[in-house]
Amino acid sequence: MALIGRLFVILFAFLAACLVAGMIVVGAVLFPEFSELGSGPVDEGALNIVLGFGFIFVSGFALLPAMIVAAITEAFSIRGALTYAVGGGLVGLACYLGLVPFDPDTLRFEGIVRRHLEIMTGAGIVAGLVYWMIAGRNAGAWREPPRRLTPPPPLPSNSRPPAP
């Protein structure tokens, strides 16, 4: 029963981390547009649609690598924040490199844009920390048996139990 509850916590943490990573990616990509003072206010409806697509994009590409990181940390009860930050950065890196063409003849990625690589890696680091705050701090705790309460110390021999 504890495992089922833990799976829901992991799913919620993954969705929250993807939402934060999507907001970072969309904000960083649209930053040049936001910095243009002459363009006027930003349409909130369009921004909400773009944030929704950013969430879907990040969650779709990050699902498999994030599941691998979550399975490893749950299996070995790894609870360090730095581990989740590094894991999130690797997931962000994997998501970006999954979109860049790879040339098997030269064993190189063709067309890497450094700014985009930094945005995806940074979003992955923040997403890893969000995941840690929600689910990672208790990784593997579902396998530990609940602690037994210690019985109270015995009453002294000359005392009586309280009257009802």
C-alpha positions in Angstrom: 0.0 0.0 0.0 2.9 2.3 0.7 4.3 1.7 -2.7 1.0 2.8 -4.4 1.0 6.0 -2.4 4.7 6.6 -3.3 3.9 6.2 -7.0 1.3 9.0 -6.7 3.9 11.2 -4.9 6.5 10.5 -7.7 3.9 11.3 -10.4 2.9 14.6 -8.7 6.5 15.6 -8.2 7.3 14.8 -11.9 4.4 16.9 -13.1 5.4 19.8 -10.8 9.0 19.6 -12.0 7.9 19.5 -15.6 5.7 22.6 -15.1 8.6 24.5 -13.5 11.0 23.4 -16.3 8.5 24.3 -19.0 8.1 27.8 -17.4 11.8 28.3 -17.4 12.3 27.1 -21.0 9.4 29.3 -22.3 10.6 32.3 -20.2 14.2 32.0 -21.4 13.3 31.5 -25.0 10.8 34.4 -25.0 13.1 36.7 -23.0 14.2 38.7 -26.0 10.5 39.4 -26.7 9.8 40.4 -23.1 12.8 42.8 -23.0 11.4 44.8 -26.0 9.8 47.7 -24.3 8.2 49.2 -27.4 6.0 46.1 -28.1 3.5 46.8 -25.4 2.0 44.3 -22.9 2.1 40.6 -23.4 -1.2 38.9 -24.2 -1.9 36.7 -21.2 -4.0 34.2 -23.2 -1.2 33.5 -25.6 1.3 33.3 -22.8 -0.9 30.6 -21.1 -1.1 28.6 -24.3 2.7 28.8 -24.8 3.3 27.8 -21.2 0.9 24.8 -21.7 2.8 23.7 -24.7 6.1 24.2 -22.9 4.8 21.9 -20.1 3.7 19.2 -22.6 7.0 19.5 -24.5 9.2 19.1 -21.4 7.1 16.4 -19.8 7.0 14.4 -23.1 10.7 14.4 -23.7 11.8 14.1 -20.1 9.5 11.2 -19.1 11.8 8.3 -19.9 15.1 9.8 -18.6 13.4 11.1 -15.5 11.8 7.7 -14.8 15.3 6.2 -15.0 16.7 8.7 -12.5 13.7 8.2 -10.2 14.0 4.4 -10.3 17.7 4.6 -9.5 17.2 7.0 -6.6 14.3 5.0 -5.2 16.1 1.7 -5.5 19.2 2.9 -3.6 17.4 5.4 -1.3 19.4 8.3 -2.5 18.1 11.5 -0.9 20.8 14.2 -1.6 19.6 17.4 -3.2 22.8 17.6 -5.3 22.1 14.2 -6.7 18.7 15.3 -8.0 20.2 18.6 -9.3 22.8 16.7 -11.3 20.2 14.1 -12.4 17.9 16.9 -13.6 20.7 18.5 -15.4 21.5 15.3 -17.2 17.9 14.8 -18.1 17.7 18.3 -19.5 20.9 17.6 -21.5 19.5 14.4 -22.8 16.3 16.1 -23.8 18.1 18.7 -25.8 20.6 16.3 -27.4 17.6 14.1 -28.4 16.4 17.0 -30.6 19.8 17.7 -32.2 20.8 15.7 -35.3 23.6 13.2 -34.7 26.1 12.3 -37.4 27.2 8.7 -36.9 30.1 9.0 -39.3 31.9 11.7 -37.3 30.3 10.8 -34.0 29.3 14.4 -33.4 26.1 16.3 -32.8 25.5 18.8 -35.7 23.9 22.2 -35.0 24.2 22.5 -31.2 23.1 26.0 -30.0 25.0 26.7 -26.8 22.3 29.0 -25.4 19.6 26.4 -25.9 21.8 23.7 -24.3 22.3 26.0 -21.3 18.6 26.7 -21.0 17.6 23.0 -21.1 20.3 22.0 -18.7 19.4 24.8 -16.3 15.7 24.0 -16.5 16.6 20.4 -15.7 18.6 21.4 -12.7 15.8 23.4 -11.3 13.3 20.7 -12.1 15.5 18.2 -10.3 15.5 20.4 -7.2 11.7 20.7 -7.4 11.4 17.0 -7.6 13.7 16.6 -4.6 11.6 19.0 -2.5 8.4 17.0 -3.2 9.5 13.4 -3.5 13.3 13.0 -3.4 13.7 13.8 0.3 11.9 10.6 1.2 13.3 8.3 -1.6 13.1 4.6 -0.6 11.3 5.3 2.7 8.3 3.2 1.6 10.5 0.1 2.1 11.3 0.8 5.7 9.0 -0.8 8.2 7.1 1.8 10.4 8.8 2.5 13.7 7.4 0.8 16.7 6.4 3.0 19.6 8.3 2.2 22.7 6.1 1.3 25.6 6.0 3.7 28.5 8.1 3.0 31.5 6.5 0.9 34.2 4.8 2.6 37.1 6.6 2.7 40.4 5.4 -0.1 42.7 3.8 2.2 45.3 1.7 4.1 42.8 -1.9 3.3 41.7 -3.3 3.8 38.3 -5.5 7.0 38.0 -9.1 6.6 38.9 -11.7 6.8 36.1 
